[in-house]
Amino acid sequence: MQMKQPNLIARNALLIYFVVSIGCSALIAWVSFATGNENISILIPLSPSILAILVTVLGFGRHGLSEMFRGRILGRLNVRWSLIALLLVPIVAAGALLTHSFFGGPPPGLRTTQLMPQVIVILLISLGEEIGWRGFALPRLQKRFSALNASLVLGLVWGFWHFPGYLIGTGVPMDMPFAVFLLWVVLATILITWVYNNTGGSILSAILMHSAANATFNYLPLLPEFTGQMTTFIIFLGLIFVVTVFVVVQADSLNKKRVWN
């Protein structure tokens, strides 16, 4: 009996996903700019997960969709890795604030204490992206490359996916060179992969870490649009770089291919 050959989408699923995701980001940004309606741009961070589900269904059917989620929502997420996912970026950010304050920068503190609607928006953004980036793309990249190289590829794609939003002033911190933001995204991708791999491919771990990072930028005075200077964020980025290098050197999980069963 001749086996059924995979269709065109299945054979090129990852490439199609990346191209369509960036194209969709550009299209939404253009429509938002052309109509003068900033609310339309909220569709940008919702699109990666929607497109991942669509590509999976078209390429692999409902069985493929089931495989994408089976055992990967929670994975092997436990208390230890949940705390790492939630606290790593905020702790590094607090260290950057204290360091800058020690050398004459502004005193550390909260930028805002308002919970709603920020928390809801933060969670929607993470959910709207992470099913795509970590649920769909990362496992496929890790079948071809080491976890570190897969992270570098995904980090660059994820970073440039933000570029259309950057051009219209949404989704990327204002008053920040795009190259600086891109470096942050690549470093964050490596750290999320580290947590993801150590939790058995838990999509929830990626959602938690993404949410924690966005909450950090919302509630702590790190970004130049809130502080009027880049120094605090550069210190933060330097500390994140040191943490990332340490993780890469120490973590075997970033130096091997991962094939999820």
C-alpha positions as CSV (number, residue, x, y, z in Angstrom):
1,M,0.0,0.0,0.0
2,Q,1.5,3.3,-1.1
3,M,1.9,5.8,1.7
4,K,0.1,9.2,1.3
5,Q,2.7,11.9,0.4
6,P,2.6,15.1,2.5
7,N,1.0,18.1,0.8
8,L,2.9,21.2,-0.2
9,I,2.0,23.0,3.1
10,A,3.2,20.1,5.2
11,R,6.5,19.8,3.3
12,N,7.2,23.5,3.7
13,A,5.3,24.3,6.9
14,L,7.9,26.2,8.8
15,L,9.0,28.4,5.9
16,I,5.4,29.1,5.0
17,Y,4.6,29.9,8.6
18,F,7.5,32.4,8.9
19,V,6.8,34.1,5.6
20,V,3.0,34.4,6.2
21,S,3.5,35.6,9.8
22,I,5.8,38.4,8.8
23,G,3.6,39.2,5.9
24,C,0.5,39.3,8.1
25,S,2.3,41.5,10.6
26,A,3.1,43.9,7.7
27,L,-0.4,43.9,6.3
28,I,-2.1,44.6,9.7
29,A,0.4,47.4,10.4
30,W,-0.3,48.9,7.0
31,V,-4.1,48.7,7.5
32,S,-3.8,50.2,11.0
33,F,-1.6,53.1,9.6
34,A,-3.7,53.7,6.5
35,T,-7.0,53.8,8.4
36,G,-5.5,55.8,11.4
37,N,-7.0,53.1,13.7
38,E,-4.4,52.0,16.2
39,N,-6.8,49.4,17.6
40,I,-6.4,47.3,14.5
41,S,-2.7,46.7,15.4
42,I,-3.8,44.5,18.4
43,L,-4.3,41.8,15.7
44,I,-0.5,41.7,15.2
45,P,0.3,39.9,18.5
46,L,-2.7,37.6,18.1
47,S,-1.7,36.4,14.6
48,P,1.2,34.0,15.3
49,S,-0.9,31.5,17.2
50,I,-3.9,31.8,14.8
51,L,-1.6,31.3,11.8
52,A,0.1,28.3,13.5
53,I,-3.2,26.6,14.0
54,L,-4.3,27.4,10.4
55,V,-1.0,26.1,8.9
56,T,-1.2,22.9,11.1
57,V,-4.8,22.1,10.1
58,L,-4.1,22.8,6.3
59,G,-0.9,20.8,6.3
60,F,-1.4,18.0,8.8
61,G,-5.2,18.0,9.5
62,R,-6.8,17.6,12.8
63,H,-4.4,14.9,13.8
64,G,-1.5,17.3,13.4
65,L,-3.3,19.9,15.5
66,S,-3.8,17.3,18.2
67,E,-0.1,16.4,18.1
68,M,0.9,20.0,18.4
69,F,-0.9,20.3,21.8
70,R,-0.7,16.8,23.1
71,G,1.4,16.8,26.3
72,R,2.8,20.3,25.5
73,I,0.5,22.7,27.3
74,L,2.0,21.8,30.7
75,G,4.8,19.5,29.7
76,R,6.9,18.9,32.8
77,L,6.4,22.3,34.2
78,N,6.9,22.3,38.0
79,V,7.2,24.9,40.8
80,R,11.0,25.5,40.3
81,W,10.8,26.2,36.6
82,S,7.6,28.2,37.0
83,L,9.4,30.5,39.4
84,I,12.4,30.8,37.0
85,A,10.0,31.6,34.1
86,L,8.2,34.2,36.2
87,L,11.0,35.8,38.1
88,L,14.2,35.7,36.0
89,V,13.5,38.8,33.9
90,P,12.0,40.9,36.8
91,I,15.0,40.1,39.0
92,V,17.5,41.1,36.4
93,A,15.4,44.2,35.7
94,A,15.5,45.1,39.4
95,G,19.2,44.6,39.4
96,A,19.5,47.0,36.5
97,L,17.4,49.6,38.4
98,L,19.5,49.2,41.5
99,T,22.8,49.4,39.6
100,H,21.8,52.5,37.7
101,S,20.5,54.1,41.0
102,F,23.8,53.3,42.7
103,F,25.7,55.2,40.0
104,G,23.5,58.3,40.1
105,G,20.4,57.1,38.1
106,P,16.8,57.6,39.2
107,P,15.7,55.7,42.4
108,P,14.1,52.3,41.7
109,G,10.4,52.0,42.1
110,L,7.2,51.0,40.2
111,R,6.2,52.9,37.2
112,T,2.5,52.1,37.8
113,T,0.4,50.0,40.1
114,Q,-2.6,49.7,37.8
115,L,-3.6,46.1,37.2
116,M,-6.4,46.3,34.7
117,P,-6.5,46.2,31.7
118,Q,-2.7,45.8,31.5
119,V,-2.7,42.2,32.9
120,I,-5.4,41.1,30.5
121,V,-3.5,42.6,27.5
122,I,-0.2,41.1,28.6
123,L,-1.8,37.6,28.9
124,L,-3.6,37.9,25.5
125,I,-0.3,39.0,23.8
126,S,1.6,36.0,25.2
127,L,-1.1,33.5,24.4
128,G,-1.5,35.1,20.9
129,E,2.2,34.6,20.2
130,E,3.5,31.6,22.1
131,I,1.3,28.9,20.6
132,G,2.9,30.0,17.3
133,W,6.5,30.7,18.2
134,R,7.0,27.9,20.8
135,G,4.1,25.6,20.1
136,F,4.6,25.4,16.3
137,A,7.9,26.9,15.2
138,L,10.5,26.0,17.9
139,P,9.9,22.2,17.9
140,R,10.3,22.1,14.2
141,L,13.5,24.2,14.3
142,Q,14.9,21.9,17.0
143,K,14.5,18.9,14.8
144,R,17.0,20.5,12.4
145,F,19.3,22.5,14.6
146,S,20.7,22.5,18.1
147,A,18.5,24.4,20.6
148,L,20.9,27.4,20.6
149,N,20.9,27.7,16.8
150,A,17.2,27.1,16.7
151,S,16.8,30.0,19.2
152,L,19.0,32.3,17.1
153,V,16.9,31.6,14.0
154,L,13.6,32.0,15.8
155,G,14.8,35.1,17.7
156,L,15.7,36.8,14.4
157,V,12.3,35.9,12.9
158,W,10.5,37.0,16.0
159,G,12.4,40.2,16.1
160,F,11.8,41.1,12.5
161,W,8.2,40.1,12.8
162,H,8.0,43.2,15.1
163,F,9.5,45.5,12.5
164,P,6.2,46.5,10.8
165,G,4.8,47.5,14.2
166,Y,8.0,49.4,14.9
167,L,7.5,51.5,11.8
168,I,4.0,52.6,12.9
169,G,5.0,53.0,16.6
170,T,3.3,50.0,18.1
171,G,4.4,46.7,19.7
172,V,8.0,47.9,20.1
173,P,9.3,50.3,22.9
174,M,9.3,53.9,21.6
175,D,12.5,55.9,21.5
176,M,14.6,52.7,21.2
177,P,16.8,51.8,18.2
178,F,15.4,48.7,16.5
179,A,18.8,47.0,16.7
180,V,18.7,47.2,20.5
181,F,15.2,45.8,20.6
182,L,16.3,43.0,18.2
183,L,19.2,42.0,20.5
184,W,16.8,41.8,23.5
185,V,14.4,39.6,21.5
186,V,17.2,37.2,20.5
187,L,18.5,36.9,24.1
188,A,15.0,36.4,25.4
189,T,14.4,33.7,22.8
190,I,17.5,31.8,24.1
191,L,16.3,32.0,27.7
192,I,12.7,31.0,26.8
193,T,14.1,28.0,24.9
194,W,16.2,27.0,27.9
195,V,13.1,27.0,30.2
196,Y,10.9,25.4,27.5
197,N,13.4,22.5,27.0
198,N,13.8,21.9,30.7
199,T,10.0,21.7,31.1
200,G,9.5,19.1,28.4
201,G,8.4,21.5,25.8
202,S,5.8,23.3,28.0
203,I,4.0,26.0,26.0
204,L,2.7,27.4,29.3
205,S,6.3,28.0,30.5
206,A,6.9,30.2,27.4
207,I,3.6,32.0,28.1
208,L,4.7,32.6,31.7
209,M,8.1,33.9,30.8
210,H,6.8,36.1,27.9
211,S,4.1,37.5,30.2
212,A,6.7,38.2,33.0
213,A,8.9,40.1,30.6
214,N,6.1,42.2,29.3
215,A,4.9,42.9,32.8
216,T,8.4,43.9,33.8
217,F,8.5,46.5,31.0
218,N,5.1,47.8,31.9
219,Y,5.5,48.0,35.7
220,L,9.2,48.9,36.1
221,P,10.8,52.1,34.8
222,L,13.1,50.5,32.3
223,L,12.0,51.7,28.9
224,P,13.2,55.0,27.4
225,E,9.6,56.0,26.6
226,F,9.0,56.1,30.4
227,T,12.4,57.2,31.7
228,G,13.6,59.6,29.0
229,Q,17.0,57.8,28.8
230,M,18.5,54.6,27.5
231,T,21.0,53.9,30.2
232,T,18.7,51.8,32.5
233,F,17.7,49.6,29.6
234,I,21.3,49.2,28.4
235,I,22.3,48.1,31.9
236,F,19.4,45.6,31.9
237,L,20.4,44.3,28.4
238,G,24.0,43.9,29.6
239,L,22.9,41.9,32.6
240,I,20.6,39.8,30.4
241,F,23.5,39.1,28.1
242,V,25.6,37.9,31.0
243,V,22.8,35.6,32.2
244,T,22.3,34.3,28.7
245,V,26.0,33.5,28.2
246,F,26.1,31.7,31.5
247,V,23.0,29.7,30.6
248,V,24.5,28.8,27.1
249,V,27.8,27.7,28.7
250,Q,26.2,25.7,31.5
251,A,23.0,24.2,29.9
252,D,23.3,21.0,28.0
253,S,19.7,21.6,26.9
254,L,20.9,24.4,24.5
255,N,23.6,22.3,22.9
256,K,21.6,19.5,21.4
257,K,18.8,18.8,19.0
258,R,15.3,18.2,20.5
259,V,12.9,15.8,18.8
260,W,9.6,15.8,20.7
261,N,7.7,12.5,20.6
